[in-house]
Every structure is written in structure tokens, then in C-alpha cells.
């Protein structure tokens, strides 16, 4: 039987409506809308695309989106000064620095400079600690979006063996924390893990956050597993392997029409024939991540207000 699709696109639409309602109530109580400040340094085309999609959804929901577009020649000191100004701006609820930053700027120093109460990505060590101790207000957008997707499709998690491939601070580690909080038994795998495909075949829930196109093939997937594909790998026609898509696939259309396409970390054909549920790429984890950024912005605005 063919696996069923966990549609991030559809779930994000429903989530967006709920966030919109929260924005309306906030605005009628506080006489202002929540404000998200985004800092984009340099002209990385992928970053510009991500920022545009965040801007578009903010406008749709009614969140005030303040974009700071800065040249890649900006010094670390100048960037830190901008963050300090935003930290002090009482009308700014959430700050996001789009990564990656140019090599002369230390990302850790920059992320540490964001006031934890406005750290909408939840990357500050204080918020990471709060995440693991279940004392935080928000969680990092991508894993939080995945949890929301699993919840909305009533996927059982308690007692299941969940394997997360990837241990980044942005995806892998917080994903493991959130699955642990709802009583999954967790394994985190990475590039030094031995017998990865054998191990992954023991997972009831498999999350792939690796950054390698179609890396997870059928021999990684336990029949009936739930497979979450976080990967967003841009491929050009020359790199495409025809076994990644069927004739009517949107990946093939995109390659033919635009010369490039997005492919996940999971083999798009294999997963459909072995798993019970899967997230498509595009239209799976991506839209949930952007919607969660909006939810986090509203949650931080509400939290800051409660504390005042
Ligand atoms: P990352 O920081 O590069 O981390 C990749 C992880 O994969 C590392 O922990 C690495 O292990 C592991 N890995 C690499 N090769 C491996 C192998 N052969 N076997 C097992 N593990 C391997 O990447 P990330 O930021 O977590 O992102 C992962 C992917 O998700 C990327 O494609 C990214 O574009 C995508 N992403 C998507 C969204 C979304 O909204 N959909 C959001 C964020 C990221 P080591 O630690 O041992 O090096």
C-alpha cells in the first residue's frame, strides 16, 4: 500500500488561520500588532528566497515585518549594534538573523547578542536549556513545525522508537528533545554512526536532517514507518538522478521548466512504497517551518506582554 502524505502545505494553512486569530486578539488588546525584525546580511540567493517567504506570510497574517538588509561588508561590531537597538526597541517582539552569515562574522557571537526573550529561532543557549528542561516559551521552528504536523495527523509517538539522522543545533538536537518530551525513545544518528541503514530500519519514526539528496533509500526504512524529510537540497538538471522521480513528478517538471529543483534527504519514490506516512519535498516540513516562525513571533509578543 502506498504511504500517505503528511501535507505541511495544508497543515500550515490551518495553523496560519489560528495564528491570524491570535494576532487579531493581541492587536485589539494591545493596540499594536506583533513585530518580527529580520536581519539579512549579504546577497545569498537562497537566504533571500527564505526571507521573502517569511515576509509574505507575515504580511498575510498581519505581523509587522521589519527587514534590515545589510551589505556583506558590514562589520561584526556594526551588526551587533543593530541587534542591540532591536533588543531595546519595546515594539519589537522577535529578532531573527538569517543564516549563514559572511565568514568574517562569528555566528555564535551574533546569536548570543540577541535578547533571549526575543530569540524567535530559539537558538540562544539559554533557550536551548529551557527547551531541554521544558521551561521555554517556544521551540526552534523546524522541529516545532514537525511536531505540529505529527499532532495534526494524530500520529502516535509515545513509546515509539524515533531516530533522528543529524545532530545540528537547528534541527537534529531540538527535534530529539521535542520527541523525547512526548515519550518517544530517541536515537540520534550522525556521520560517524555505524551500520546506519540497519539502525534506521528499527525506527518507527525516522527524521532525516542530513543535507544529502535522496540519501535515505528503502533499505533505511522499516515497513510502515513514519518518515519525516527535513532536507532541502537544490539540484540542477545535471545532478539529477532519474530514479528520484516518476514521469509525472513535480521534481521533473521543475527541472525541465526552471533547470533546478528541490529534493529532500529521503528518496522520494522509495519512501512511498515502504513507509506508512511521509512528508513530501517541497510541501512538507518547509511550509511548517515558516508558519512556526509566525507562531513563535506571536508567542514571544504575548509572553513579553504578560511579563510587563
Ligand atoms: P547540518 O548542520 O549540515 O547537519 C547535518 C547533519 O547530518 C550533521 O549532524 C551530520 O553529521 C549529519 N550527516 C551528514 N552526512 C551524514 C551521513 N553520511 N550519515 C549520517 N549523518 C550524516 O544541516 P542542518 O542545518 O541540520 O540541515 C539538514 C538539512 O535540512 C539540510 O538539507 C537543510 O537545508 C535542511 N533544512 C530544512 C529546513 C526546512 O525548513 N525544511 C530547515 C532547516 C534545515 P555530523 O554531525 O557527524 O557531521
Boltz pocket constraint, residues with backbone or C-beta under 6 A from the ligand:
constraints:
  - pocket:
      binder: B
      contacts: [[A, 142], [A, 165], [A, 166], [A, 167], [A, 168], [A, 169], [A, 170], [A, 171], [A, 172], [A, 189], [A, 190], [A, 191], [A, 192], [A, 193], [A, 196], [A, 208], [A, 209], [A, 210], [A, 211], [A, 212], [A, 229], [A, 230], [A, 231], [A, 232], [A, 233], [A, 285], [A, 286], [A, 289]]
      max_distance: 6.0
